[in-house]
């Protein structure tokens, strides 16, 4: 998830983050800081989500980026070589427990 911060503008909570094109700011409907945090996370996920269904490979890549330099990331890459050959082309909703 991108780096963001919650602030106040004209008595209302707002969520802000920087992009390459400049700063983005959205007004929130929340009344408390905890509500603002929840609403900000939902808003960011909704804005940054792709418009089409994500494949297992896309989700795997996004998770690897999120893992960064952690020790588990190397193991995740190794497991991905095996898993993505079989499931990488499927969308996340197409996979079942049996897969």
C-alpha positions in Angstrom: 0.0 0.0 0.0 1.2 3.5 -0.8 2.5 5.9 1.9 -0.3 8.2 3.0 -1.1 10.5 5.8 -4.4 11.7 7.3 -4.9 15.3 8.1 -7.6 17.9 8.5 -8.8 20.5 6.1 -11.6 23.0 7.0 -12.6 20.8 9.9 -12.9 17.6 7.9 -10.5 14.6 7.7 -8.6 14.2 4.5 -6.2 11.6 3.2 -3.1 12.7 1.2 -0.3 11.0 -0.7 2.3 12.0 -3.3 2.4 10.7 -6.8 4.7 11.5 -9.7 2.3 14.0 -11.0 1.8 15.7 -7.7 -0.1 15.5 -4.4 -3.5 13.7 -4.2 -5.9 14.7 -1.5 -9.4 13.3 -0.8 -11.9 14.5 1.7 -13.3 11.8 4.0 -16.7 11.4 5.6 -15.2 10.1 8.9 -15.9 11.8 12.2 -13.1 10.2 14.3 -9.4 9.4 13.6 -10.1 5.6 13.6 -12.9 6.0 11.1 -10.7 8.2 8.9 -8.0 5.5 8.9 -10.4 2.8 7.8 -12.0 5.0 5.2 -8.6 6.1 3.9 -7.4 2.5 3.4 -10.5 1.5 1.6 -10.3 4.6 -0.6 -6.7 3.9 -1.5 -7.3 0.3 -2.3 -10.3 1.2 -4.4 -8.4 3.8 -6.4 -5.3 1.7 -6.9 -7.1 -1.5 -7.8 -6.9 -2.6 -11.5 -10.2 -2.4 -13.4 -10.0 -6.0 -14.7 -9.6 -9.2 -12.8 -6.1 -9.8 -11.6 -4.4 -13.0 -12.4 -2.6 -15.1 -9.8 0.7 -14.0 -11.3 -0.1 -10.3 -10.9 -1.1 -10.9 -7.3 2.1 -12.8 -6.7 4.2 -10.0 -8.2 2.4 -7.4 -6.1 3.0 -9.5 -3.0 6.7 -9.9 -3.8 7.0 -6.1 -4.2 5.3 -5.6 -0.8 7.7 -8.2 0.8 10.7 -6.1 -0.4 14.0 -7.2 1.1 12.6 -9.5 3.8 14.1 -12.9 4.2 10.9 -14.6 3.2 11.0 -12.8 -0.2 13.7 -15.2 -1.5 11.7 -18.2 -0.6 8.6 -16.7 -2.2 10.4 -16.3 -5.4 11.5 -19.9 -5.4 7.9 -21.2 -4.7 6.6 -18.8 -7.4 8.6 -20.6 -10.0 6.6 -23.8 -9.3 3.2 -22.3 -8.5 3.0 -19.8 -11.4 3.6 -22.4 -14.1 0.3 -24.1 -13.1 -1.8 -21.2 -11.8 -0.3 -18.0 -13.0 -2.7 -17.5 -15.9 -5.9 -18.0 -13.9 -7.7 -15.1 -12.3 -8.0 -15.2 -8.5 -11.7 -16.0 -8.6 -11.1 -19.0 -10.8 -8.8 -20.8 -8.4 -10.3 -23.4 -6.0 -9.2 -25.1 -2.9 -8.2 -28.1 -5.0 -5.9 -26.1 -7.1 
